[in-house]
Amino acid sequence: MQRILLAQAAEGMILAKEILNPEGMVLCGAGTALSPALIGRLASMDVVDVTVEGHPVNIEGEKTLQEELQEIDVRFQRVEDIVPLMYLKKRMQAKLVASRSLEVLTK
């Protein structure tokens, strides 16, 4: 999931989290597909950002999935003989891949 500015939102993106107004009322539920009309309506309600499924927007300076996985490898290279830490490393990598899986599938 990725938090993006509403200005970066595009038709077909799916909300990963509900959008609330300042009073806590739900404006749009999670799982809602964005349309141009909905994006316009949210803009008129002063919604600034939304959280969408996957990782659809490339942000300048942001690392790729491969770069992030490689950083984890580097961080754990001095403790490769410690089994609990290798388990932690694998769990971190799996979580990272799962969170960015739509990015990989759409490229």
Secondary structure as the mmCIF struct_conf table of DSSP 4:
data_model
#
loop_
_struct_conf.conf_type_id
_struct_conf.id
_struct_conf.beg_label_comp_id
_struct_conf.beg_label_asym_id
_struct_conf.beg_label_seq_id
_struct_conf.end_label_comp_id
_struct_conf.end_label_asym_id
_struct_conf.end_label_seq_id
STRN STRN1 GLN A 2 LEU A 5
HELX_RH_3T_P HELX_RH_3T_P1 LEU A 6 GLN A 8
TURN_TY1_P TURN_TY1_P1 GLU A 11 GLY A 12
STRN STRN2 ILE A 14 LEU A 15
BEND BEND1 ALA A 16 LYS A 17
STRN STRN3 ILE A 19 LEU A 20
TURN_TY1_P TURN_TY1_P2 PRO A 22 GLU A 23
BEND BEND2 GLY A 24 GLY A 24
STRN STRN4 VAL A 26 CYS A 28
TURN_TY1_P TURN_TY1_P3 ALA A 30 GLY A 31
HELX_LH_PP_P HELX_LH_PP_P1 THR A 32 THR A 32
STRN STRN5 ALA A 33 ALA A 33
HELX_LH_PP_P HELX_LH_PP_P2 LEU A 34 LEU A 34
HELX_RH_AL_P HELX_RH_AL_P1 PRO A 36 SER A 44
TURN_TY1_P TURN_TY1_P4 MET A 45 ASP A 46
STRN STRN6 ASP A 49 VAL A 52
BEND BEND3 GLU A 53 GLY A 54
TURN_TY1_P TURN_TY1_P5 GLU A 60 GLY A 61
HELX_LH_PP_P HELX_LH_PP_P3 GLU A 62 THR A 64
HELX_RH_AL_P HELX_RH_AL_P2 LEU A 65 PHE A 76
HELX_RH_3T_P HELX_RH_3T_P2 GLN A 77 VAL A 79
TURN_TY1_P TURN_TY1_P6 GLU A 80 ASP A 81
HELX_RH_AL_P HELX_RH_AL_P3 VAL A 83 SER A 99
TURN_TY1_P TURN_TY1_P7 ARG A 100 ARG A 100
HELX_RH_AL_P HELX_RH_AL_P4 SER A 101 THR A 106
#
